[in-house]
Amino acid sequence: MRSIAVWVVAGLRRYRPDRNPLRRRSDRVEAGFVAAALVAVLLAVWPAALAARAAYGGGP
């Protein structure tokens, strides 16, 4: 279980916004794409759940 926690912390450190002068522009762009992808997935969960509920007979 500890290895998962270490992996999550390492990922957060990699993609967090900071003022590190050694961070490359491509690293900042990648972090922006990761954040945008995360937001897109989170926004898509609700409509997907509603569509699944309607498709399998639990809808309104």
N, C-alpha and C positions, 0 to 999 in steps of 0.2 A: 504494500500500500504506500510505503514511503516513496518508492520510485515514481509513482504517479504524481505525488505532491511535488517532488523535485522537478519533474517534467513541466508541470503547470507553472511553477515559479520561474523556471528558465524561460518559458514562453512569454510570460508577462514581462520579464526583464528585457527580452529581445524586442518586443513591440511597443513598449511604453514610450511616450513622448518625453524627450529630454533635450538638454542643450549640450550634449556631448560633442565637442568639436571634431572628434575622430569618427563620428558616425557619418557614413557616406550618404549621398543623396538617394542612391538606390535603396538603401536600408529604410530611409524615411518614406519613400514611395511604397515600398513593400508593406510597411506598417500601415499606411493609409489604405492600401488595397485589402489587407486583412481586416481592418476595422469596417470598411465598407461591406465586405462579404459577410461579416458577422451580423451587421445591421440588416442586410438583405435576408439572411436566413431567419433572423428573429422576426422580421416583418412578414415573412412568408408562412410562418407556422400557423398563425390564426386562420387565414383563408384556406390553407390546406386542411386544417382540422374541420372547418365548416363544410368543405367540399366532401371530405370523407364521411362526415356525419350524414350529409344529405344523400350520398351515394349508397350507403349501407342501411338506409331506412330509419335512422334515428333523427332525421331532420324535422324541421317544423312543418 
